[in-house]
Amino acid sequence: MYKVNLLPPKLQREGIIDVRRLLLVAGVTVAVVSLLGAYGIFLGSFFALKEELAATKEQLRVLEPTVARAKKVINERKNLESALNEYTSIMEKKRSYYDLLFDLAMVTPVDLWLTDLEVGTQSSDESSKSSDKSTGKSDKASGKTTSEESAGSSSQGPNTVSFKGFSRTLASIGVYMSKLYDSGHFEEIKLKKAVEEEAGIKFELVARLKEVT
């Protein structure tokens, strides 16, 4: 079957346009262009970030010596502050022995004289061992060693005074111990030994100093 177009040539349609196909092609074109544009932006951002990362690494490499020096200064400052705090603590707990020696001279009986006066450090564990053997056994059971005790006591200040000397009578030693306790400098006084010799009664006292507050 044939179709005859009787319209003038100007009014005749040159061809039939497929709208759906045109829209599909346009949509695909827009999608491809958008995808390529997004990929281009991504590549640009990627290379920009890569350059920025390289610059940051270079800055860190340059700053490493400065950071190391700063850390060293901080550590030195901490060490100095720790030493200063320890020194301040020691100075606060420093004991003045002038009053102690003056009081010792005042309370010493006339028939008693000292031959040796020694200030030392003794931990509470050591004093309890000397007074109670069972305490010493419990310390051994707990695994304490002499080095550990000495390390603990080294951080303390002098807290004991050892008196050695001679006395004419045993009663004078008792009076001396009582006056030492009443002087207010000691919290505990023990008679270690008293042996009679030609020069008199040789004695040894150990007194624990009161803590400085």
C-alpha positions, 0 to 999 in steps of 0.5 A: 500500500502506498501513501501519497503526500499531496502537501506542498514540499515546504509543508512535507515532513522531512523525517520522523523524530524519535523523542524517546531515543533523543531523551535517552541519548541526552540523559546518557550524555549528561550522566557521562559528562557528570561522571567525567567531571566528578572524576576530574574533581576527584583527581584534582583533590587527590593530587592536591591532598598528596602535595599537602601531605608531602609538604606536611611530612617535610615540615615534620621532618624539619621540626623533629630536632626542635621537638626532641629538644623541647622534650629534653627540656621538659624532662630536665624540668621535671627532674629539677622539680622533683629534686627541688621538691625532695630538697624542700621536703628534706629542709622542712624535716631538718632537725636542729641538734643545738637544743638537743645537745644543750638539753643533754648537757643539762640532764646528765648526772654528775657521776655519769659521763659519755664516751660516744654519741652517735646519731643514726637511722633505724626503721620501725621493722628493725626496732620491732625485731630487736624487741620481739623475735617473733616479729623478725620471724614474720618479716622473714616469712614475708620475704623482706631482706636487709637490702630492702630494709636499708633502702627503705630506711635510707629515705628517712632522716636520722631517728635514733641516738646511741649513748655510750658511756660510764656511770658510777651507779646504776641508779644514775643511769635510770635517772638519766633515762628518765630525764632524757624521756622528760626532755621531750626529744625522745619517744622511746629509750632502751638500755642495751647493756650495762656492764660493771668495769673498773672505771665504772658501769659501762652502759649503752642506751638507744633512744628513738627521736620524735618525728619532726612535724 
